[in-house]
């Protein structure tokens, strides 16, 4: 999962149908998560005496917050696309997830890399502002 999360390219998860356990964790490792109206999500490991690994527990908490992460992880319940969107598990409900990937891929690759790095970093507001200003400078230092 870390190889996906650490990829240099922007990775888009498009879920069309049920995502359970490892499927949810795979989606969580991606930069952008979208789904179709047919999608549903569940962290069912607890029903089998297991729980998410490979960073899935942390990524779930980061994506949906502690309250929703605890609810999903501790209950094993299934949520539909609308609930997943409402809690932040996915950013959009779309008919064609590939169109979202194409939309992102049409953007400047250097800007995508810089934004991906900035969005993936944690730290103080001042440090984030400094990194953002430096990235902006790099993007505009060379003629395009």
C-alpha positions as CSV (number, residue, x, y, z in Angstrom):
1,X,0.0,0.0,0.0
2,X,2.9,2.4,0.7
3,X,4.1,2.0,-2.9
4,X,0.8,3.4,-4.1
5,X,0.7,6.1,-1.4
6,X,4.3,7.1,-2.2
7,X,4.0,7.0,-6.0
8,X,5.3,9.9,-7.9
9,X,2.2,9.9,-10.1
10,X,-1.2,11.0,-8.9
11,X,-3.2,7.8,-8.2
12,X,-7.0,7.9,-8.6
13,X,-9.2,5.2,-7.0
14,X,-12.5,4.6,-8.9
15,X,-14.8,2.3,-6.9
16,X,-17.7,0.8,-8.8
17,X,-19.3,-1.8,-6.5
18,X,-18.4,-3.2,-3.1
19,X,-15.1,-2.4,-1.5
20,X,-14.4,-4.4,1.6
21,X,-11.4,-4.6,3.9
22,X,-8.3,-4.6,1.6
23,X,-10.3,-2.9,-1.1
24,X,-11.0,0.0,1.2
25,X,-7.4,0.1,2.2
26,X,-6.3,0.1,-1.4
27,X,-8.5,3.1,-2.2
28,X,-7.3,4.9,0.9
29,X,-3.7,4.6,-0.4
30,X,-4.7,6.7,-3.5
31,X,-4.4,10.4,-3.8
32,X,-8.0,10.9,-4.9
33,X,-11.0,8.6,-4.3
34,X,-14.2,8.7,-6.3
35,X,-17.0,6.2,-6.7
36,X,-20.1,5.4,-8.7
37,X,-23.6,5.3,-7.2
38,X,-23.2,1.5,-7.1
39,X,-20.3,1.6,-4.7
40,X,-20.3,0.6,-1.1
41,X,-17.6,0.4,1.5
42,X,-17.0,-1.6,4.7
43,X,-14.1,-2.4,7.0
44,X,-15.2,-5.9,7.7
45,X,-12.0,-7.2,9.4
46,X,-13.4,-6.8,12.9
47,X,-16.1,-9.4,12.0
48,X,-13.4,-11.9,11.3
49,X,-11.2,-11.0,14.3
50,X,-8.9,-8.9,12.2
51,X,-8.4,-5.2,11.4
52,X,-6.8,-3.1,8.7
53,X,-3.1,-3.1,8.4
54,X,-0.5,-1.6,6.0
55,X,-1.4,1.9,7.1
56,X,-5.1,1.5,6.5
57,X,-6.2,2.3,10.0
58,X,-4.2,5.6,9.9
59,X,-5.3,6.5,6.4
60,X,-9.0,5.8,7.3
61,X,-8.7,8.1,10.3
62,X,-7.0,10.8,8.2
63,X,-9.7,10.5,5.5
64,X,-12.8,10.5,7.6
65,X,-11.8,11.6,11.1
66,X,-11.6,9.6,14.3
67,X,-15.4,9.3,14.9
68,X,-16.2,7.9,11.5
69,X,-13.1,5.7,11.4
70,X,-14.0,4.2,14.8
71,X,-17.6,3.6,13.7
72,X,-16.6,1.9,10.4
73,X,-13.7,-0.1,12.0
74,X,-15.4,-1.2,15.2
75,X,-18.8,-2.1,13.7
76,X,-17.8,-3.5,10.3
77,X,-20.9,-1.9,8.9
78,X,-21.4,-1.1,5.2
79,X,-21.9,2.5,3.9
80,X,-23.3,3.4,0.5
81,X,-21.8,5.9,-1.9
82,X,-23.7,8.9,-0.4
83,X,-22.6,8.1,3.1
84,X,-19.0,7.6,1.9
85,X,-19.1,11.0,0.3
86,X,-20.7,12.7,3.3
87,X,-18.0,11.4,5.6
88,X,-15.1,12.2,3.2
89,X,-14.2,8.6,2.2
90,X,-14.6,9.7,-1.4
91,X,-14.5,13.2,-2.9
92,X,-17.2,12.7,-5.6
93,X,-19.9,10.3,-6.8
94,X,-19.6,10.0,-10.6
95,X,-20.9,7.8,-13.4
96,X,-17.4,7.4,-14.9
97,X,-14.5,7.4,-12.5
98,X,-12.0,7.2,-15.4
99,X,-13.2,10.7,-16.5
100,X,-11.9,12.0,-13.1
101,X,-8.5,10.4,-13.7
102,X,-8.5,11.9,-17.2
103,X,-9.4,15.4,-15.9
104,X,-6.5,15.3,-13.4
105,X,-4.1,13.9,-16.0
106,X,-4.8,16.8,-18.3
107,X,-3.2,19.2,-15.9
108,X,0.4,20.3,-15.9
109,X,2.5,17.3,-14.6
110,X,5.0,19.5,-12.7
111,X,2.1,21.3,-10.9
112,X,0.5,17.9,-10.1
113,X,3.8,16.6,-8.6
114,X,4.2,19.7,-6.4
115,X,0.6,19.7,-5.2
116,X,0.8,16.0,-4.5
117,X,3.9,16.5,-2.3
118,X,2.3,19.5,-0.5
119,X,-1.0,17.7,0.1
120,X,0.8,14.7,1.5
121,X,2.9,16.6,4.0
122,X,2.2,17.2,7.6
123,X,3.6,20.0,9.7
124,X,3.0,23.4,11.1
125,X,1.1,26.0,9.2
126,X,4.3,28.1,8.9
127,X,6.3,25.2,7.5
128,X,3.5,24.3,5.1
129,X,3.3,27.9,3.9
130,X,7.1,27.9,3.3
131,X,7.0,24.7,1.3
132,X,4.1,26.0,-0.7
133,X,5.9,29.3,-1.6
134,X,9.0,27.3,-2.6
135,X,7.0,25.0,-4.8
136,X,5.3,27.9,-6.4
137,X,8.7,29.5,-7.1
138,X,10.0,26.3,-8.7
139,X,7.0,26.1,-11.0
140,X,7.4,29.7,-12.2
141,X,11.2,29.9,-12.2
142,X,11.4,28.3,-15.7
143,X,9.5,29.4,-18.8
144,X,6.7,27.0,-19.9
